[in-house]
Amino acid sequence: MSEKQIVTIGRQFGSGGHEVGRVLARKLGVKVYDKELLKLVAEESGICEKVLENYDEKPTNSLLYSIVMDVYPSMNYVGTTLNQQIYQAQFDTIRKLGEGESCVIVGRAADYILRDNPAVTSVFIHADMSYRVGRISEYEHISDDKARDVIIKADKKRASFYNFQSEKKWGQASSYDLTVNTAKIGIEGAADLICDYLEKLKGQKQA
């Protein structure tokens, strides 16, 4: 891949966004950052990876902090809470990734953090509830009712995190460059579709 490409993937819980990210990264010959991002943040910030997992994709508890950090993202503030520090550490790490290599980044409002980066293509992976319930109940070995409850709670958490950090709305088509329904075309098909989309974008730039 000669021209830098960064694909950010938002996803509904159980839609296969994580798997799409991995398949897409393999097809593009780049690294994927999902849980790997937490390890990278831990290495660069010194915050324990287990702590990062507990605060992963959860909104900070200060709207003012979010506004200030959006205006002055490189400043470090004394006295901030732990989840504010974690958000800032993730912010810095994602920005650094955006300045460097081609890659696929799953979740963490990466599309918003890198909104001014011309190399970014934002994708949202979604699927019908019945499809997601089937995947989660099989993977977690739980009942359909329990799977549905897990999905609803996970989606609420992700939406809360994204909507808190961004002026856009999580899952709304206009918030992304491309939305893909994995219930219709599957994981591999979704990755192929994204690749085709990237190729068409490249063709338009070269025309």
N, C-alpha and C positions, 0 to 999 in steps of 0.2 A: 504494500500500500504506500504509494508515493505521497499523496496529499493527506494531511492529517484529518482524521475523522473521529469524532467523539459522539457516541450514541448514549443518551441517558434514557433509562427505562423506569417509568412509573408503572405500578401494577396493582390490580385488585388481588387480595389474598386468595390463593388457590387457583389463580388463572394461569400459572406456569411462567410468570415473568422472570423468575430466577433461572429456570431452564432455558427460556428463550435467550436470555442474556448470555448464557454459557455457549449455546449452540451458535449464536450470532458471532461471538468473539472468536470461536474456532473457525468459522467461515471467513472472517475478516483477517484472521491471523494476528489478533491483538489480545491484550489482557482484559479480563473482566474483574470488576471490583464490586462485590456485594458484601459478604461478611469479611472478605479480604480487606475491605476499606477500613474496618475497625482495627485490624492488626496494624495497618499502615498508620492510622491516626495514633494508635498507642505508641508506636515506635517514634513518631515525630513529636508527640506532645508529652510523653512520659506518663500519661493517664493509663491506669490498668485496663487491659482489654475486657476483663470481666465487668468492670464498672461501665465501660462503654456499651456493652451488650444490654445492661439494665436500663440505659437511657436511650437506646437506639430508636430513632424516629419518633421521639416523644417531644411535644412542644415545650419550649422554655416557659417559665412561670412569670415572665415579665414582658409585656408588650412594649414598654419603653425600651428595654434592652434590645429587642429585635429591631426596632426602628433605628436606634443609635448605631447598632452594628451594621445595618444595611447602608448607612451613610458613611461610617468610618470603620470598614471591615478589618483593617489591619491593626487597629488599636487594641491594647490589652487593658482591661479595667480591673482595678483592685477591688476586692469585695464582692465579686460576682458569685452567684450560686454555682454549684457543681454542674447542673445541667446546662447552664449558660456557658460555662467554660468548655463543656463537651461540644456544644453546638459550634462554638467558635473554632475549636480544634478541627472538627469535621469540615467546617467552612474553609479553613486555611488549607487543609489537605486536598479537598476537591478542587479548589482554585489552582493549587500547584499542579495537580494532575492535568487540568485543563490547559495549563501553559506548556506542558511537556508532550507526552506521548499520545498516540491514537489509542483509544480504549473504549470499553463499554462500562458504564456505571449504573448500577441498579439502585433505585430508591434514593433516600436522603435528600430529596428536593434538589438533586444535582442540576436538573434543567434550569431551575431558578437561580441557583448559585452561579451557573455558567451562562446566564441569559445573554451576556454581551459577547460571548465567544462565537465567532463566525463558523467555527469548525463543528459546532454542536447541532445534532439532530435529536429532537425530543420525541420519545415514543411512549404511548400508554398501552399496556396490555390488559385486556379485560375479557370476561367470559360470562355466559349465562350462569345463574346461581346453581342450577341443577348440575351443570358440568363441574363447577367448583366444589360443590358438596360431595360429588362422587370421587373426585381426586383426593380431597382432604380426609374423607371417611376411610378410604382405602389406605392412604399413606400413614395416617395416625392410628388406624385400627379403632375407630370410634363410630358411634351411630350417626345416621344422617342428621338427626336433630342436634346432636352435639356439634357436628361439623358446621352446621348452619350457624350455630351460636358463636363458634370460634371465628368464623368468617366475618360475621357482622361486627364483632368486637375489634378484630384486626383492621378491618376497613375503616372503622371509626377512628382508630388510633392514627392510621396513616393519613387520613383526610385531615384530622386535627393538626397534625404536624405540618403537613404541606400548606394548608390554608393559613396557618399561623405565620409561617415563614415567607409566604408569597402573596402577591396581590391577585394571583390567579386561583382558580378553583380546581381541586384535585378531581381527576376523572372526567372533567368537562372537555369535550373534543377541542374546543377553541384554545385550550391551554397547551396543546401539543401540536407538533408538526404532523404526527401520524398516530392513529389509534388502530389496534389490531385485536380481533376477536378470536382467541385461540380455540374456542368451542367450535368454530366453523372450519378452521384450517389446520389446527394442531400446532404443536411446538415447532417442529421442523418447518412447516409451511409458513409460520409466522416469521421465523428467522429468514427464510428465503424471500418473503415479501419485503422485509426491511432492507435486505441486500439489494433487491430490485429498485427500491425507492432511492437508496443511496446512489446507485448507478445512474438513475435518471437525473438526480440532482447534479452529479458530476458532469453528465452530458450537457446539461443546461449551462453550467459554468463555463464549459469549454466551447460552447456554440458562439 
